[in-house]
Each structure stands twice: as structure tokens, then as C-alpha cells.
Amino acid sequence: MTKKIKFLLDGLILIAFVLLVCYVANRSGFTVFNGDGYSHATKMKFVSDFWPNINWVYFWGNGIPVFMWYGFMPMLPMVLFYKIFNSAALSINAMNILTFVMIAGGIYGIVYEVTKSRLAALLAAFMCIPSPGLWYRILVGTSTRTFGDGFTILTLWMLIRFFRQEKEKVASRMTWFGLALAAGMAFQAHFFTVLITGLFVGMVVLFVADSWGERIKVLFITFLPAFLLAAYFLLPYLLTGDLTKASSQSGFYTADPINLKLLFYSPPGVKIVGGGFLPFYIPMMFLLTVLTFKKEKFWQTLFVKKVFLAYLALFVFFMLYGTAIFFGLPGTWYNIGFVPDEVFEFLSFIVPVIIAIGLWIVAEGKFFRIVVLES
């Protein structure tokens, strides 16, 4: 079986798994119209009816600029699905499925670039997609922002692939193009997606690059084209005065810290704030991290070690963000657009990668040998 056929098989497996998880989740009571879902459905219908005259809507007074402070890019696939299904509910569901396929593919790609193991890559994707912390974002209606997070994961895949090719002296312009394009798409989705993408990319670059010169170069070739692609959205957002500044300030909202119990158990249906994790994720991550540190092979494989440590640092950062209130940080310092409970989504992107890479290292790349899935 050729490598292309193997990857095609894995892609079909991931799509089938995403469809299965989405079906089970919807049967468990998830609906598309919660929280921000109504707003997105309204904008979707507006764009569909008045395209291309979609920059101004006369809903209040003399009207408002619809997309000056909210990314327009995620509306494009949503409107396309609306044209196909003529149903807001089906369109948002289709958008969610597309988002999860992107996330699954990105997680698969990240782990494969590090381990060269298709089975480890599939394991990481299988653990990520059912995570209650990820599904909570769908439950509260933030489908467009989660779509942007899908591009954040694809950006990380391209970034790690870029580093691996640089170290193997087989650098590819197509990989750089994919990196810049994915980052640019993430930057166009939502202002907080810009911040999250910057955080993930910055942490990986900090740990994986060999020198400050390389760090600066990689950040430049990633973020400059991404910013230029998204400038039509970001510049008006940043420069249009008091309304945007007021809408982005903290102080009017008091956040609560994350529920630590959710790190180890999320009730069926995950219809609670944050979503959390399935019971075995965090204990398995800690166990495999300890075992990984005891493996001599881990300290000898510099690229694997650097990526693994970068993901551990990301885990620590988000845990500190989610629990800082316990240590005295005022709850009013949090922005309502990025509350502590949201860390469960980003931990859902981090923990499966640590588990899959850790298991591959501990088992020395030979776990669960299945002929059809051998790398």
C-alpha cells in the first residue's frame, strides 16, 4: 500500500469518526441555536439575502457596520451551506462538521510530523474530537470562532512541518505557503483567534527554534503575511475608536475560575460550563509525561523533545490562566470574550498531542502494531 493511499485511508477514517461523534453528540441534546448561535444565523441570512451589499445594516438608528468588529471570513462557508440546504440549523451543523474535520486533520498532522506514526496521529485525533471541552464551544453557539480555531490547529501543523523540513534540509515553499495561509485564515476569523494563534505559534517557536535569529525569522514569515491577509478586518477593528475599545475592555464582568473537578470527570452530555475532560485524559497525560522523562530516547531526539516541551508549556499556561483567580487574580481582570472556562477547549488541542507523543516515546514507536496502520 503506497503512502498516499495510506493517508487517504486515514483521512476517510477521520471523517467517518467525526461524523459518528457529531451524530452521537447531537443525539445527546446538543443544538446549534444557543448563545451566539442566533446572532450567527441572523448574519448568515443577511449575507445570503443582500450579498454583496453586506457592510452596513440599518437595524438601529442610522445603522451599524456589520463586520467591522467581527470577522467576516467564517460567514463564507456558512452562507455556502445555507445556499445548499436552505436551513440555518443544517448550515451551522455542516459548519461544525467541517470545523471538526479541520481540527482532526490538524491534530493528526501535528503528531505525524513529530512521530512519523500514523497510529499515534490517529490516536491523538480520536482523543481530541470527543473532548467535552471542545463540544462546549458548539453548545454555546460560538461556531464561527471555533471555525477559526480549526485554522489555528492547521497553522500549528504547518509550523511544525516547516521546522522539521528545515532541520532535515528539505525546506518547501509549499509548506511556508500553507503556514502563512492557515495563519491568515485564523487571523480573519475573530480577534481572540488572532491572540490564541499568536500564543500557540509563539510558544512552539520559542521551544523548537534553535536561536533567536531563527525565532524572529519564523515569526516574521508567519505573522506578516497573515496580518496582510487579515488587514481589512484587523485594521478597522484596532483603529475605529471608542466603541471597539469599550467593547474589548474588562471590568464590567466578573469571571469564576475553572471547576477543577472537570479536569478528571465531565458529566454525561457535558451541558455545563467549560465541558471538561473525559475521566482518563489528565491522569494518562501525567503518567506518560513522567515515563517519557525517564526515557533516554526522549532526551536524545531533540526535535521530539522540543515539541513535547512546547506542548507541556502550553498546558501549564492555560492551567494558570484558568486557575489564577484561586491565587488572588481579580475576576474582573478577565475579558468576557476569553473567560477561564474556555481553557478547556484549548487544553483539548494540547492534552491528546502530549498523550500520543508520550505513548509513542514510552513504547519506543512500536505500540499496537497493526499491519494496515503501520507507518
Secondary structure as UniProt FT lines:
FT   HELIX           3..27
FT   TURN            28..29
FT   TURN            35..36
FT   HELIX           37..50
FT   TURN            51..52
FT   STRAND          56..57
FT   TURN            61..62
FT   STRAND          64..65
FT   TURN            66..67
FT   TURN            73..74
FT   HELIX           75..85
FT   HELIX           88..115
FT   HELIX           118..128
FT   TURN            129..130
FT   HELIX           132..139
FT   TURN            140..141
FT   HELIX           143..167
FT   TURN            168..169
FT   HELIX           173..189
FT   HELIX           191..208
FT   HELIX           212..239
FT   HELIX           242..248
FT   HELIX           260..263
FT   TURN            268..269
FT   TURN            273..274
FT   TURN            279..280
FT   HELIX           281..293
FT   HELIX           296..300
FT   HELIX           302..323
FT   HELIX           324..327
FT   HELIX           331..333
FT   TURN            336..337
FT   HELIX           340..342
FT   HELIX           343..362
FT   TURN            363..365
FT   TURN            367..368
FT   HELIX           371..373
//
